[in-house]
Amino acid sequence: MGIFSRRQTATIERTQDVGPGAPFSTAAGAAPLDPALRALTGEWTIDRPHSRIGFSVRHAMVTTVRGAFGDYDSTLYFDGARPSASRAEITIQVGSVDTGVEQRDAHLVGADFFDARRHPEMTFRSTSTLHEGGESFRMTGDLTIRDVTRPVELQLDYLGSVVDPFGFERAGFDGTTTIDRTEWGLVYNQRLEAGGTMVSEKVRLQFDISAIRATPGSATGLPAEPATA
């Protein structure tokens, strides 16, 4: 995410209380929105070559395994004046999981974990967005894995925006949340002789997002970019 830099911009004074008629939804006591965010209002698409949707999980109680999904589709709408109107939807092909070990990836897409043959997709659909102050937001949504849908809450941080050398307008966001995988039916495990389990039930999800403003009329919404970029 080094392509983004935080911009120092003035904040605006709140002129009215937050409520149904307010211009934005902000947590009580939070700093008002940066006015520069208003310019970002619109449709965006995740630029997969410059983004990462990944996870990390403790293995054998002593180390951390990290992986990511390479194939997914996204629809994003950011409202810089009223964050509560922002929304996101991501559909991930679980068969695209990559942890750097072929045998482990095959186990993950099998029946013990994702069961990709019967449940090829994992989805996240936002249900609400709250501005917590400064560049921090909290997005709540429904996460569906193996046809089980449960609510999750993402901590979402805005990293900045830039027009890159190819003329594309980009915005960066980091999102994180921790889930208990067993709540989605991912219950496989092995006990260790010394105590504990082979794979932690807690999984940290990480969304490192480079979003490009969608191009009207494009089939995917994503502008064409040179392969060498």
C-alpha positions as CSV (number, residue, x, y, z in Angstrom):
1,M,0.0,0.0,0.0
2,G,3.0,2.3,-0.3
3,I,1.5,4.0,-3.3
4,F,-0.8,6.0,-0.9
5,S,0.2,8.8,1.3
6,R,-1.9,10.4,4.0
7,R,-2.9,14.0,3.2
8,Q,-3.0,16.7,5.9
9,T,-6.3,18.5,5.4
10,A,-8.4,20.7,7.5
11,T,-11.4,19.4,9.3
12,I,-14.8,21.0,9.3
13,E,-16.9,22.1,12.2
14,R,-20.1,20.1,12.9
15,T,-23.1,22.3,12.2
16,Q,-25.8,19.9,13.3
17,D,-26.4,16.9,15.4
18,V,-26.2,13.4,13.8
19,G,-29.6,12.1,13.1
20,P,-31.9,11.0,10.3
21,G,-31.5,14.3,8.6
22,A,-27.7,14.7,9.2
23,P,-25.3,14.8,6.2
24,F,-23.3,11.9,7.6
25,S,-23.4,9.2,10.3
26,T,-20.6,9.7,12.8
27,A,-19.9,8.0,16.1
28,A,-20.6,10.2,19.2
29,G,-17.7,12.4,20.1
30,A,-15.8,11.5,16.9
31,A,-13.9,14.1,14.8
32,P,-15.9,15.3,11.8
33,L,-15.2,14.1,8.3
34,D,-12.3,15.4,6.3
35,P,-14.0,17.4,3.5
36,A,-11.6,15.9,1.0
37,L,-13.5,12.6,1.3
38,R,-16.5,14.2,-0.4
39,A,-14.6,14.1,-3.7
40,L,-14.4,10.3,-3.4
41,T,-18.1,9.7,-3.6
42,G,-19.0,7.2,-6.3
43,E,-18.5,3.7,-7.6
44,W,-15.2,1.9,-7.2
45,T,-13.7,-1.5,-8.1
46,I,-10.9,-3.4,-6.3
47,D,-7.8,-3.5,-8.4
48,R,-6.8,-7.1,-7.8
49,P,-3.1,-6.9,-9.0
50,H,-2.5,-4.2,-6.3
51,S,-4.7,-5.5,-3.5
52,R,-4.8,-8.4,-1.2
53,I,-7.7,-10.2,0.4
54,G,-6.0,-12.5,2.9
55,F,-6.1,-14.2,6.3
56,S,-3.7,-15.4,9.0
57,V,-4.2,-18.2,11.5
58,R,-2.0,-19.7,14.3
59,H,-0.6,-23.1,13.4
60,A,0.5,-25.7,16.0
61,M,0.3,-23.0,18.7
62,V,3.7,-21.6,17.7
63,T,3.6,-20.1,14.3
64,T,1.3,-18.2,11.9
65,V,0.2,-19.3,8.5
66,R,-0.8,-16.6,6.0
67,G,-2.8,-16.9,2.8
68,A,-4.8,-15.0,0.3
69,F,-7.5,-15.4,-2.4
70,G,-6.6,-14.4,-5.9
71,D,-9.9,-14.5,-7.7
72,Y,-12.8,-12.3,-6.6
73,D,-15.3,-9.7,-7.9
74,S,-16.2,-6.5,-6.1
75,T,-18.8,-3.7,-6.1
76,L,-17.9,-0.7,-3.9
77,Y,-19.7,2.5,-3.4
78,F,-18.2,5.2,-1.1
79,D,-20.2,8.2,0.0
80,G,-17.8,10.8,1.3
81,A,-20.6,13.1,2.6
82,R,-22.7,10.3,4.2
83,P,-20.6,7.3,5.1
84,S,-23.8,5.5,6.2
85,A,-24.7,5.3,2.6
86,S,-21.5,3.5,1.6
87,R,-21.6,-0.1,0.7
88,A,-19.4,-3.0,-0.4
89,E,-20.0,-6.5,-1.8
90,I,-17.2,-9.0,-2.5
91,T,-17.6,-12.5,-4.0
92,I,-14.5,-14.7,-3.5
93,Q,-13.8,-17.9,-5.3
94,V,-12.5,-20.1,-2.5
95,G,-10.6,-22.4,-4.9
96,S,-8.2,-19.5,-5.5
97,V,-6.7,-19.8,-2.0
98,D,-2.9,-19.6,-1.9
99,T,-0.8,-20.2,1.2
100,G,2.4,-21.0,-0.7
101,V,2.1,-24.7,-0.1
102,E,0.2,-26.7,-2.7
103,Q,-0.7,-29.6,-0.4
104,R,-2.1,-27.3,2.2
105,D,-4.1,-25.4,-0.4
106,A,-5.6,-28.6,-1.6
107,H,-6.6,-29.5,2.0
108,L,-8.2,-26.1,2.5
109,V,-10.4,-26.4,-0.6
110,G,-11.4,-29.9,0.3
111,A,-14.4,-31.1,2.5
112,D,-12.5,-30.5,5.8
113,F,-12.5,-26.8,5.3
114,F,-14.1,-24.7,2.4
115,D,-15.5,-27.7,0.5
116,A,-15.1,-25.8,-2.7
117,R,-16.9,-28.4,-4.9
118,R,-20.2,-27.8,-3.1
119,H,-19.6,-24.2,-1.9
120,P,-17.3,-22.5,-4.4
121,E,-18.0,-18.9,-3.3
122,M,-17.5,-16.9,-0.1
123,T,-19.3,-13.5,0.1
124,F,-19.2,-10.3,2.1
125,R,-22.1,-7.9,1.8
126,S,-22.1,-4.7,4.0
127,T,-25.2,-3.7,6.0
128,S,-24.0,-0.5,7.6
129,T,-21.1,1.9,7.8
130,L,-20.2,4.2,10.6
131,H,-17.6,7.0,10.7
132,E,-15.6,6.6,13.9
133,G,-13.5,9.7,13.5
134,G,-10.6,10.9,11.4
135,E,-9.8,8.3,8.8
136,S,-11.4,5.4,10.6
137,F,-14.7,3.7,9.8
138,R,-16.6,0.6,11.1
139,M,-18.4,-1.5,8.5
140,T,-20.8,-4.2,9.5
141,G,-21.8,-6.8,7.0
142,D,-22.9,-10.4,6.4
143,L,-20.1,-13.0,5.7
144,T,-21.2,-16.2,4.0
145,I,-19.0,-19.3,4.0
146,R,-20.3,-22.8,3.2
147,D,-23.8,-21.4,2.9
148,V,-23.6,-20.1,6.5
149,T,-24.2,-16.4,6.9
150,R,-23.2,-14.5,10.1
151,P,-22.6,-10.8,10.8
152,V,-19.0,-9.5,11.1
153,E,-17.6,-6.1,11.9
154,L,-14.6,-4.6,9.9
155,Q,-12.3,-1.9,11.2
156,L,-11.8,0.1,8.0
157,D,-9.0,2.8,7.7
158,Y,-8.8,5.2,4.8
159,L,-5.2,5.5,3.6
160,G,-5.5,8.3,1.1
161,S,-6.1,8.8,-2.6
162,V,-4.0,9.6,-5.6
163,V,-4.0,9.9,-9.4
164,D,-1.4,7.4,-10.6
165,P,1.0,7.8,-13.5
166,F,-1.6,6.2,-15.8
167,G,-4.2,8.7,-14.9
168,F,-6.3,6.4,-12.8
169,E,-7.9,7.7,-9.6
170,R,-7.1,5.3,-6.7
171,A,-8.2,5.2,-3.1
172,G,-6.7,2.9,-0.4
173,F,-8.3,1.2,2.5
174,D,-7.2,-1.3,5.1
175,G,-9.8,-3.5,6.7
176,T,-9.4,-6.1,9.4
177,T,-11.6,-8.4,11.5
178,T,-11.2,-11.6,13.5
179,I,-13.7,-14.4,13.3
180,D,-14.2,-17.8,14.9
181,R,-14.1,-20.2,11.9
182,T,-16.2,-22.8,13.7
183,E,-19.2,-20.5,13.6
184,W,-19.2,-21.0,9.8
185,G,-18.8,-24.8,10.0
186,L,-15.1,-24.9,9.6
187,V,-14.5,-27.2,12.5
188,Y,-11.7,-29.5,11.4
189,N,-8.8,-29.8,13.8
190,Q,-6.3,-32.1,15.4
191,R,-5.3,-32.1,19.1
192,L,-1.6,-31.7,20.1
193,E,0.0,-34.1,22.6
194,A,1.2,-31.1,24.7
195,G,-2.3,-29.6,24.6
196,G,-4.0,-27.2,22.3
197,T,-4.9,-27.7,18.7
198,M,-3.1,-27.8,15.3
199,V,-5.1,-24.9,13.8
200,S,-6.5,-22.0,15.8
201,E,-10.2,-21.4,15.7
202,K,-9.6,-17.6,15.5
203,V,-8.8,-16.4,12.0
204,R,-7.8,-12.8,11.2
205,L,-9.1,-11.5,7.9
206,Q,-7.3,-8.7,6.1
207,F,-8.4,-6.5,3.3
208,D,-5.6,-4.4,1.8
209,I,-7.6,-2.5,-0.9
210,S,-6.4,-0.4,-3.8
211,A,-9.6,0.7,-5.4
212,I,-9.9,2.4,-8.8
213,R,-12.8,4.7,-9.6
214,A,-15.2,2.7,-11.9
215,T,-15.4,3.6,-15.6
216,P,-18.9,4.1,-16.8
217,G,-19.8,1.8,-19.7
218,S,-17.0,-0.7,-18.9
219,A,-18.0,-4.4,-18.7
220,T,-16.1,-4.7,-15.4
221,G,-16.0,-1.1,-14.2
222,L,-12.2,-1.4,-14.1
223,P,-10.1,0.6,-16.5
224,A,-7.6,-1.2,-18.6
225,E,-4.0,-0.8,-17.2
226,P,-0.7,-1.8,-18.8
227,A,0.4,-5.3,-17.7
228,T,3.7,-3.9,-16.6
229,A,2.1,-1.5,-14.1
